[in-house]
C-alpha cells in the first residue's frame, strides 16, 4: 500500500510539472512589454500558458495604481487585468 501511494504521488507531481507555464521568446516579450506600457504597466513575470491556448500571462505587473496580473491572447490583445 505504501509503495502504491508513493507511485501515485510521483505521477501526480510529474503531471503537474508538465502543465507549468513556458517562457516566451524575446520577440514576444518585447511585444508584450509594448502593450503593457500603453496601459501604464511594467515589470512582472512573462509566461505563456502551456495548455495550448496561446495565452500570454504577466504575473505581478506594476501599474500606476497597483500590482496586477495581465492576460493577452496570441495577437497580444488584452483579455483580462486582475488586481493582485
Buried (B, 14 or more C-beta within 10 A) or exposed (E): EEEEEEEEEEEEEEEEEEEEBEEBEEEBBEBBBEBBEEBEBEBBEBBBBEEEEEBBBBBEBEBEEEBBBBBBEEEEEEEEBEEE
